[in-house]
Amino acid sequence: MDGDTLYSIGELARRTGLTIKTIRFYSDRGIVAPADRTPAGYRLYGIDAVARLDLVRTLRELGLDLSTIRKVVDRELSLPEVAAAHAEALAVQIRVLRLRHAVLAAVAARGSTPEETELMHRLAQLSEHERRRLVGEFLDAVFGGLHAATPAFAGVMRSMTPELPDNPDAEQVQAWVELAELSLDPGFRTSVRQLAEEQAAEQVRVDAAGPRRDIAAVVRDQVGPALAAGIQPASPQADPFVAAFTADYAHLLGRSDDIELRRRLAARLERVNDPRRERYLQLLAVVNGWPAPESLAPALDWSVQALRVRTPR
């Protein structure tokens, strides 16, 4: 067919896949104007109407309003400019939908009360500045005054700082909300502060090789072989492993390996083994896109049991 061929509205509907009613609607609004009319007054359309209608359908499916579409097809607006503006608007909508989805999924999974739901919603909608302020308050409550006396804590603080990306997925948003709730828990703040103070007191004692490793990491490495071998904490076979990490702790504190030291170490490891602490680190990894952290719980559980059976009250 040549460029002078005209189509009835029915033929145009068959070529474009649109309904007659839809084409008539666009035609009435001047988006696709008829090229001529039959003697009986029926509309006739040129070949360019097919291309215009294909473009209109695409733009409508992308969510553009009819006023904008008319300006695009009439070349009053640049399509790339319109696409860029619309993409930006959609990005905002997508972020809002992700936040809503994350909150609703968390409410459904946790059976939250209306009060908890309201808190989760507010935490999910915090701006970047507000998130940083909340995190800063938590870290200051936990490490305030300690990082100056113990430089290593500057790195610890950085490693415990969540950084929600600009376009987080639903899992990251859910993790952020739970992490933020956890950081607001006064009991959790007190627990982590006590651990930080104990660790700071231990790290000020240095030897020729520099600052000592955290005792939890030492215990994990020392009892790993015992766990792998299936040795029970109360078994005599566990004695060498217990002796190894208690000797290390005694050296760290500069005192003898006695019952009191072992009781002190058991209490220390129980505090390190707080499930909230491990949960914070798991959530932090999700928010920051890091690999899931290794759980210390099996090694700490084993060590605390081994110490308790060897330190009668």
ABEGO torsion letter per residue (X at the ends): XBAABBBBAAAAAAAAGBBAAAAAAAAAAGABBBABBBAAGBBBBBAAAAAAAAAAAAAAAAGBBAAAAAAAAAGABBAAAAAAAAAAAAAAAAAAAAAAAAAAAAAAAAGBBAAAAAAAAAAAABBAAAAAAAAAAAAAAAABGAAAABAAAAAAAAAABBBBBABBBAAAAAAAAAAAAAAABAAAAAAAAAAAAAAAAAAABBBAAEBBBBAAAAAAAAAAAAAAAGBBAABAAAAAAAAAAAAAAAAAAGBBBBAAAAAAAAAAAAAAABAAAAAAAAAAAAAAGBBBBBBAAAAAAAAAAAAAAABBX
